[in-house]
Amino acid sequence: MGPTAALLDDARRRLSGTPREGLGMLRRSRWRADRIVRAGEAWHLGVLLLTDDGVLATGEILRAAEEVRRGYTAESARARAERRAQARRGGFGEGEVVHLGWQVLDPDAVDSGAASGPLALIDGVPGVRWSPGGALVPLAGYLDERIALLRS
């Protein structure tokens, strides 16, 4: 096990008993309305989603909600409301957080020197890029901070 996987395993141990959020996947059907179904659950740690056996990069985050007719000033607001309704139709509870469009990351690739999503090595130390334009920061400190925020 490499240093990145070891840090993630330690984070899982420290997060034991902490609530998780739902992972969703879009399901299309010719006979039913499109819906977002549950694909698992993960701890949300900023740009990372930590599952029991993997790590993912976050995508879109939304809350499931019943479909309601409203006037929208922007097409993007209409599309977001539709995705919220798709999550509700797919079985997520009203107001439940749903992560959509997440990407599987490879800690072993990071340990071998390649980047995987926001994860990469900084002088041989696992790091994470917390925003697209942000610098890489050490993964250990990032996880410590995010776990403390999640537990508070």
PyMOL CGO cylinders between C-alpha atoms (Angstrom):
from pymol import cmd
from pymol.cgo import CYLINDER

trace = [
    CYLINDER, 0.00, 0.00, 0.00, 1.37, 3.40, -1.01, 0.3, 1, 1, 1, 1, 1, 1,
    CYLINDER, 1.37, 3.40, -1.01, 1.34, 6.61, 1.01, 0.3, 1, 1, 1, 1, 1, 1,
    CYLINDER, 1.34, 6.61, 1.01, -1.79, 8.00, -0.67, 0.3, 1, 1, 1, 1, 1, 1,
    CYLINDER, -1.79, 8.00, -0.67, -3.82, 4.86, 0.03, 0.3, 1, 1, 1, 1, 1, 1,
    CYLINDER, -3.82, 4.86, 0.03, -2.49, 4.80, 3.62, 0.3, 1, 1, 1, 1, 1, 1,
    CYLINDER, -2.49, 4.80, 3.62, -3.65, 8.39, 4.21, 0.3, 1, 1, 1, 1, 1, 1,
    CYLINDER, -3.65, 8.39, 4.21, -7.09, 7.56, 2.79, 0.3, 1, 1, 1, 1, 1, 1,
    CYLINDER, -7.09, 7.56, 2.79, -7.38, 4.40, 4.92, 0.3, 1, 1, 1, 1, 1, 1,
    CYLINDER, -7.38, 4.40, 4.92, -6.52, 6.42, 8.02, 0.3, 1, 1, 1, 1, 1, 1,
    CYLINDER, -6.52, 6.42, 8.02, -9.18, 8.98, 7.06, 0.3, 1, 1, 1, 1, 1, 1,
    CYLINDER, -9.18, 8.98, 7.06, -11.77, 6.19, 6.73, 0.3, 1, 1, 1, 1, 1, 1,
    CYLINDER, -11.77, 6.19, 6.73, -10.87, 4.94, 10.21, 0.3, 1, 1, 1, 1, 1, 1,
    CYLINDER, -10.87, 4.94, 10.21, -11.26, 8.44, 11.68, 0.3, 1, 1, 1, 1, 1, 1,
    CYLINDER, -11.26, 8.44, 11.68, -14.57, 8.99, 9.87, 0.3, 1, 1, 1, 1, 1, 1,
    CYLINDER, -14.57, 8.99, 9.87, -16.16, 5.82, 11.19, 0.3, 1, 1, 1, 1, 1, 1,
    CYLINDER, -16.16, 5.82, 11.19, -19.62, 6.63, 12.52, 0.3, 1, 1, 1, 1, 1, 1,
    CYLINDER, -19.62, 6.63, 12.52, -19.79, 9.98, 10.71, 0.3, 1, 1, 1, 1, 1, 1,
    CYLINDER, -19.79, 9.98, 10.71, -22.77, 10.48, 8.37, 0.3, 1, 1, 1, 1, 1, 1,
    CYLINDER, -22.77, 10.48, 8.37, -22.27, 9.98, 4.64, 0.3, 1, 1, 1, 1, 1, 1,
    CYLINDER, -22.27, 9.98, 4.64, -23.94, 11.50, 1.60, 0.3, 1, 1, 1, 1, 1, 1,
    CYLINDER, -23.94, 11.50, 1.60, -25.52, 9.74, -1.38, 0.3, 1, 1, 1, 1, 1, 1,
    CYLINDER, -25.52, 9.74, -1.38, -23.84, 9.06, -4.71, 0.3, 1, 1, 1, 1, 1, 1,
    CYLINDER, -23.84, 9.06, -4.71, -26.17, 9.17, -7.69, 0.3, 1, 1, 1, 1, 1, 1,
    CYLINDER, -26.17, 9.17, -7.69, -26.15, 7.99, -11.29, 0.3, 1, 1, 1, 1, 1, 1,
    CYLINDER, -26.15, 7.99, -11.29, -28.54, 9.05, -14.05, 0.3, 1, 1, 1, 1, 1, 1,
    CYLINDER, -28.54, 9.05, -14.05, -30.80, 6.28, -15.38, 0.3, 1, 1, 1, 1, 1, 1,
    CYLINDER, -30.80, 6.28, -15.38, -32.59, 6.89, -18.66, 0.3, 1, 1, 1, 1, 1, 1,
    CYLINDER, -32.59, 6.89, -18.66, -35.63, 4.92, -19.76, 0.3, 1, 1, 1, 1, 1, 1,
    CYLINDER, -35.63, 4.92, -19.76, -37.91, 4.93, -22.76, 0.3, 1, 1, 1, 1, 1, 1,
    CYLINDER, -37.91, 4.93, -22.76, -40.91, 4.05, -20.57, 0.3, 1, 1, 1, 1, 1, 1,
    CYLINDER, -40.91, 4.05, -20.57, -40.33, 6.09, -17.42, 0.3, 1, 1, 1, 1, 1, 1,
    CYLINDER, -40.33, 6.09, -17.42, -39.12, 9.58, -16.66, 0.3, 1, 1, 1, 1, 1, 1,
    CYLINDER, -39.12, 9.58, -16.66, -35.35, 9.89, -16.26, 0.3, 1, 1, 1, 1, 1, 1,
    CYLINDER, -35.35, 9.89, -16.26, -34.22, 9.48, -12.68, 0.3, 1, 1, 1, 1, 1, 1,
    CYLINDER, -34.22, 9.48, -12.68, -31.07, 9.59, -10.57, 0.3, 1, 1, 1, 1, 1, 1,
    CYLINDER, -31.07, 9.59, -10.57, -30.61, 6.35, -8.63, 0.3, 1, 1, 1, 1, 1, 1,
    CYLINDER, -30.61, 6.35, -8.63, -28.44, 5.60, -5.63, 0.3, 1, 1, 1, 1, 1, 1,
    CYLINDER, -28.44, 5.60, -5.63, -24.98, 4.29, -6.54, 0.3, 1, 1, 1, 1, 1, 1,
    CYLINDER, -24.98, 4.29, -6.54, -23.51, 4.23, -3.04, 0.3, 1, 1, 1, 1, 1, 1,
    CYLINDER, -23.51, 4.23, -3.04, -22.50, 6.63, -0.34, 0.3, 1, 1, 1, 1, 1, 1,
    CYLINDER, -22.50, 6.63, -0.34, -19.40, 8.57, 0.62, 0.3, 1, 1, 1, 1, 1, 1,
    CYLINDER, -19.40, 8.57, 0.62, -17.94, 11.03, 3.06, 0.3, 1, 1, 1, 1, 1, 1,
    CYLINDER, -17.94, 11.03, 3.06, -17.75, 14.47, 1.44, 0.3, 1, 1, 1, 1, 1, 1,
    CYLINDER, -17.75, 14.47, 1.44, -14.31, 15.96, 2.06, 0.3, 1, 1, 1, 1, 1, 1,
    CYLINDER, -14.31, 15.96, 2.06, -14.20, 19.07, -0.11, 0.3, 1, 1, 1, 1, 1, 1,
    CYLINDER, -14.20, 19.07, -0.11, -13.05, 18.08, -3.60, 0.3, 1, 1, 1, 1, 1, 1,
    CYLINDER, -13.05, 18.08, -3.60, -12.90, 14.41, -2.57, 0.3, 1, 1, 1, 1, 1, 1,
    CYLINDER, -12.90, 14.41, -2.57, -15.56, 11.81, -1.87, 0.3, 1, 1, 1, 1, 1, 1,
    CYLINDER, -15.56, 11.81, -1.87, -14.25, 8.95, 0.25, 0.3, 1, 1, 1, 1, 1, 1,
    CYLINDER, -14.25, 8.95, 0.25, -16.03, 5.59, -0.04, 0.3, 1, 1, 1, 1, 1, 1,
    CYLINDER, -16.03, 5.59, -0.04, -15.37, 2.35, 1.88, 0.3, 1, 1, 1, 1, 1, 1,
    CYLINDER, -15.37, 2.35, 1.88, -12.97, 1.16, -0.79, 0.3, 1, 1, 1, 1, 1, 1,
    CYLINDER, -12.97, 1.16, -0.79, -12.17, 4.09, -3.06, 0.3, 1, 1, 1, 1, 1, 1,
    CYLINDER, -12.17, 4.09, -3.06, -11.83, 7.80, -3.57, 0.3, 1, 1, 1, 1, 1, 1,
    CYLINDER, -11.83, 7.80, -3.57, -13.73, 9.98, -6.02, 0.3, 1, 1, 1, 1, 1, 1,
    CYLINDER, -13.73, 9.98, -6.02, -13.51, 13.55, -7.27, 0.3, 1, 1, 1, 1, 1, 1,
    CYLINDER, -13.51, 13.55, -7.27, -16.67, 15.54, -6.59, 0.3, 1, 1, 1, 1, 1, 1,
    CYLINDER, -16.67, 15.54, -6.59, -18.92, 16.63, -9.42, 0.3, 1, 1, 1, 1, 1, 1,
    CYLINDER, -18.92, 16.63, -9.42, -22.28, 18.34, -9.09, 0.3, 1, 1, 1, 1, 1, 1,
    CYLINDER, -22.28, 18.34, -9.09, -23.87, 18.50, -5.63, 0.3, 1, 1, 1, 1, 1, 1,
    CYLINDER, -23.87, 18.50, -5.63, -27.63, 18.90, -5.29, 0.3, 1, 1, 1, 1, 1, 1,
    CYLINDER, -27.63, 18.90, -5.29, -30.51, 18.22, -2.92, 0.3, 1, 1, 1, 1, 1, 1,
    CYLINDER, -30.51, 18.22, -2.92, -33.36, 15.97, -3.96, 0.3, 1, 1, 1, 1, 1, 1,
    CYLINDER, -33.36, 15.97, -3.96, -36.68, 17.80, -4.25, 0.3, 1, 1, 1, 1, 1, 1,
    CYLINDER, -36.68, 17.80, -4.25, -40.17, 17.21, -5.54, 0.3, 1, 1, 1, 1, 1, 1,
    CYLINDER, -40.17, 17.21, -5.54, -40.87, 18.56, -8.99, 0.3, 1, 1, 1, 1, 1, 1,
    CYLINDER, -40.87, 18.56, -8.99, -42.65, 21.89, -8.86, 0.3, 1, 1, 1, 1, 1, 1,
    CYLINDER, -42.65, 21.89, -8.86, -43.87, 24.18, -11.62, 0.3, 1, 1, 1, 1, 1, 1,
    CYLINDER, -43.87, 24.18, -11.62, -42.14, 27.55, -11.45, 0.3, 1, 1, 1, 1, 1, 1,
    CYLINDER, -42.14, 27.55, -11.45, -41.01, 30.29, -13.74, 0.3, 1, 1, 1, 1, 1, 1,
    CYLINDER, -41.01, 30.29, -13.74, -37.25, 30.40, -14.21, 0.3, 1, 1, 1, 1, 1, 1,
    CYLINDER, -37.25, 30.40, -14.21, -35.20, 33.31, -15.43, 0.3, 1, 1, 1, 1, 1, 1,
    CYLINDER, -35.20, 33.31, -15.43, -32.37, 31.04, -16.52, 0.3, 1, 1, 1, 1, 1, 1,
    CYLINDER, -32.37, 31.04, -16.52, -32.36, 27.76, -18.39, 0.3, 1, 1, 1, 1, 1, 1,
    CYLINDER, -32.36, 27.76, -18.39, -29.61, 26.53, -16.03, 0.3, 1, 1, 1, 1, 1, 1,
    CYLINDER, -29.61, 26.53, -16.03, -31.98, 26.97, -13.06, 0.3, 1, 1, 1, 1, 1, 1,
    CYLINDER, -31.98, 26.97, -13.06, -34.65, 24.94, -14.88, 0.3, 1, 1, 1, 1, 1, 1,
    CYLINDER, -34.65, 24.94, -14.88, -32.12, 22.16, -15.64, 0.3, 1, 1, 1, 1, 1, 1,
    CYLINDER, -32.12, 22.16, -15.64, -30.93, 22.07, -12.02, 0.3, 1, 1, 1, 1, 1, 1,
    CYLINDER, -30.93, 22.07, -12.02, -34.53, 21.83, -10.74, 0.3, 1, 1, 1, 1, 1, 1,
    CYLINDER, -34.53, 21.83, -10.74, -35.08, 18.92, -13.15, 0.3, 1, 1, 1, 1, 1, 1,
    CYLINDER, -35.08, 18.92, -13.15, -32.01, 17.08, -11.80, 0.3, 1, 1, 1, 1, 1, 1,
    CYLINDER, -32.01, 17.08, -11.80, -33.28, 17.64, -8.24, 0.3, 1, 1, 1, 1, 1, 1,
    CYLINDER, -33.28, 17.64, -8.24, -36.62, 16.11, -9.25, 0.3, 1, 1, 1, 1, 1, 1,
    CYLINDER, -36.62, 16.11, -9.25, -34.84, 13.21, -10.99, 0.3, 1, 1, 1, 1, 1, 1,
    CYLINDER, -34.84, 13.21, -10.99, -33.05, 12.42, -7.72, 0.3, 1, 1, 1, 1, 1, 1,
    CYLINDER, -33.05, 12.42, -7.72, -36.36, 12.47, -5.84, 0.3, 1, 1, 1, 1, 1, 1,
    CYLINDER, -36.36, 12.47, -5.84, -37.94, 10.15, -8.45, 0.3, 1, 1, 1, 1, 1, 1,
    CYLINDER, -37.94, 10.15, -8.45, -34.92, 7.86, -8.15, 0.3, 1, 1, 1, 1, 1, 1,
    CYLINDER, -34.92, 7.86, -8.15, -35.53, 7.24, -4.45, 0.3, 1, 1, 1, 1, 1, 1,
    CYLINDER, -35.53, 7.24, -4.45, -33.56, 9.93, -2.64, 0.3, 1, 1, 1, 1, 1, 1,
    CYLINDER, -33.56, 9.93, -2.64, -35.41, 11.55, 0.27, 0.3, 1, 1, 1, 1, 1, 1,
    CYLINDER, -35.41, 11.55, 0.27, -36.64, 15.13, 0.16, 0.3, 1, 1, 1, 1, 1, 1,
    CYLINDER, -36.64, 15.13, 0.16, -33.67, 17.41, 0.86, 0.3, 1, 1, 1, 1, 1, 1,
    CYLINDER, -33.67, 17.41, 0.86, -31.12, 14.57, 0.80, 0.3, 1, 1, 1, 1, 1, 1,
    CYLINDER, -31.12, 14.57, 0.80, -27.70, 15.53, -0.59, 0.3, 1, 1, 1, 1, 1, 1,
    CYLINDER, -27.70, 15.53, -0.59, -26.83, 13.79, -3.86, 0.3, 1, 1, 1, 1, 1, 1,
    CYLINDER, -26.83, 13.79, -3.86, -23.44, 13.77, -5.60, 0.3, 1, 1, 1, 1, 1, 1,
    CYLINDER, -23.44, 13.77, -5.60, -23.66, 13.44, -9.37, 0.3, 1, 1, 1, 1, 1, 1,
    CYLINDER, -23.66, 13.44, -9.37, -20.98, 13.33, -12.05, 0.3, 1, 1, 1, 1, 1, 1,
    CYLINDER, -20.98, 13.33, -12.05, -18.24, 12.16, -9.68, 0.3, 1, 1, 1, 1, 1, 1,
    CYLINDER, -18.24, 12.16, -9.68, -15.03, 10.63, -11.08, 0.3, 1, 1, 1, 1, 1, 1,
    CYLINDER, -15.03, 10.63, -11.08, -13.13, 7.59, -9.75, 0.3, 1, 1, 1, 1, 1, 1,
    CYLINDER, -13.13, 7.59, -9.75, -9.55, 8.42, -8.75, 0.3, 1, 1, 1, 1, 1, 1,
    CYLINDER, -9.55, 8.42, -8.75, -6.52, 6.09, -8.67, 0.3, 1, 1, 1, 1, 1, 1,
    CYLINDER, -6.52, 6.09, -8.67, -4.31, 6.45, -5.54, 0.3, 1, 1, 1, 1, 1, 1,
    CYLINDER, -4.31, 6.45, -5.54, -1.81, 3.91, -6.93, 0.3, 1, 1, 1, 1, 1, 1,
    CYLINDER, -1.81, 3.91, -6.93, -1.29, 6.07, -10.03, 0.3, 1, 1, 1, 1, 1, 1,
    CYLINDER, -1.29, 6.07, -10.03, -0.66, 9.06, -7.78, 0.3, 1, 1, 1, 1, 1, 1,
    CYLINDER, -0.66, 9.06, -7.78, 1.95, 7.11, -5.80, 0.3, 1, 1, 1, 1, 1, 1,
    CYLINDER, 1.95, 7.11, -5.80, 3.69, 6.18, -9.06, 0.3, 1, 1, 1, 1, 1, 1,
    CYLINDER, 3.69, 6.18, -9.06, 3.99, 9.85, -10.02, 0.3, 1, 1, 1, 1, 1, 1,
    CYLINDER, 3.99, 9.85, -10.02, 0.92, 10.45, -12.19, 0.3, 1, 1, 1, 1, 1, 1,
    CYLINDER, 0.92, 10.45, -12.19, -1.92, 12.83, -11.32, 0.3, 1, 1, 1, 1, 1, 1,
    CYLINDER, -1.92, 12.83, -11.32, -5.42, 11.47, -10.82, 0.3, 1, 1, 1, 1, 1, 1,
    CYLINDER, -5.42, 11.47, -10.82, -8.04, 14.23, -10.79, 0.3, 1, 1, 1, 1, 1, 1,
    CYLINDER, -8.04, 14.23, -10.79, -7.13, 16.64, -7.99, 0.3, 1, 1, 1, 1, 1, 1,
    CYLINDER, -7.13, 16.64, -7.99, -4.58, 14.19, -6.47, 0.3, 1, 1, 1, 1, 1, 1,
    CYLINDER, -4.58, 14.19, -6.47, -0.85, 14.36, -7.31, 0.3, 1, 1, 1, 1, 1, 1,
    CYLINDER, -0.85, 14.36, -7.31, 2.56, 14.13, -5.66, 0.3, 1, 1, 1, 1, 1, 1,
    CYLINDER, 2.56, 14.13, -5.66, 4.42, 17.20, -4.37, 0.3, 1, 1, 1, 1, 1, 1,
    CYLINDER, 4.42, 17.20, -4.37, 8.10, 16.32, -4.01, 0.3, 1, 1, 1, 1, 1, 1,
    CYLINDER, 8.10, 16.32, -4.01, 7.13, 12.72, -3.25, 0.3, 1, 1, 1, 1, 1, 1,
    CYLINDER, 7.13, 12.72, -3.25, 4.35, 13.67, -0.80, 0.3, 1, 1, 1, 1, 1, 1,
    CYLINDER, 4.35, 13.67, -0.80, 0.66, 13.06, -1.70, 0.3, 1, 1, 1, 1, 1, 1,
    CYLINDER, 0.66, 13.06, -1.70, -1.14, 16.32, -2.38, 0.3, 1, 1, 1, 1, 1, 1,
    CYLINDER, -1.14, 16.32, -2.38, -4.53, 17.60, -3.45, 0.3, 1, 1, 1, 1, 1, 1,
    CYLINDER, -4.53, 17.60, -3.45, -5.55, 20.56, -5.59, 0.3, 1, 1, 1, 1, 1, 1,
    CYLINDER, -5.55, 20.56, -5.59, -8.53, 22.01, -3.68, 0.3, 1, 1, 1, 1, 1, 1,
    CYLINDER, -8.53, 22.01, -3.68, -9.68, 24.22, -6.58, 0.3, 1, 1, 1, 1, 1, 1,
    CYLINDER, -9.68, 24.22, -6.58, -9.01, 24.17, -10.33, 0.3, 1, 1, 1, 1, 1, 1,
    CYLINDER, -9.01, 24.17, -10.33, -6.76, 27.24, -10.08, 0.3, 1, 1, 1, 1, 1, 1,
    CYLINDER, -6.76, 27.24, -10.08, -5.41, 26.46, -6.64, 0.3, 1, 1, 1, 1, 1, 1,
    CYLINDER, -5.41, 26.46, -6.64, -2.01, 25.12, -5.68, 0.3, 1, 1, 1, 1, 1, 1,
    CYLINDER, -2.01, 25.12, -5.68, -1.39, 21.58, -4.52, 0.3, 1, 1, 1, 1, 1, 1,
    CYLINDER, -1.39, 21.58, -4.52, -1.49, 21.26, -0.73, 0.3, 1, 1, 1, 1, 1, 1,
    CYLINDER, -1.49, 21.26, -0.73, -0.35, 18.24, 1.31, 0.3, 1, 1, 1, 1, 1, 1,
    CYLINDER, -0.35, 18.24, 1.31, -3.12, 15.62, 1.42, 0.3, 1, 1, 1, 1, 1, 1,
    CYLINDER, -3.12, 15.62, 1.42, -2.54, 14.78, 5.11, 0.3, 1, 1, 1, 1, 1, 1,
    CYLINDER, -2.54, 14.78, 5.11, -3.26, 18.34, 6.28, 0.3, 1, 1, 1, 1, 1, 1,
    CYLINDER, -3.26, 18.34, 6.28, -6.18, 18.70, 3.87, 0.3, 1, 1, 1, 1, 1, 1,
    CYLINDER, -6.18, 18.70, 3.87, -7.78, 15.51, 5.23, 0.3, 1, 1, 1, 1, 1, 1,
    CYLINDER, -7.78, 15.51, 5.23, -7.18, 16.60, 8.84, 0.3, 1, 1, 1, 1, 1, 1,
    CYLINDER, -7.18, 16.60, 8.84, -8.92, 19.92, 8.18, 0.3, 1, 1, 1, 1, 1, 1,
    CYLINDER, -8.92, 19.92, 8.18, -11.85, 18.41, 6.28, 0.3, 1, 1, 1, 1, 1, 1,
    CYLINDER, -11.85, 18.41, 6.28, -12.42, 15.66, 8.85, 0.3, 1, 1, 1, 1, 1, 1,
    CYLINDER, -12.42, 15.66, 8.85, -12.42, 18.25, 11.67, 0.3, 1, 1, 1, 1, 1, 1,
    CYLINDER, -12.42, 18.25, 11.67, -14.99, 20.33, 9.74, 0.3, 1, 1, 1, 1, 1, 1,
    CYLINDER, -14.99, 20.33, 9.74, -17.16, 17.27, 9.12, 0.3, 1, 1, 1, 1, 1, 1,
    CYLINDER, -17.16, 17.27, 9.12, -17.09, 16.26, 12.78, 0.3, 1, 1, 1, 1, 1, 1,
    CYLINDER, -17.09, 16.26, 12.78, -17.93, 19.77, 14.08, 0.3, 1, 1, 1, 1, 1, 1,
]
cmd.load_cgo(trace, "trace")
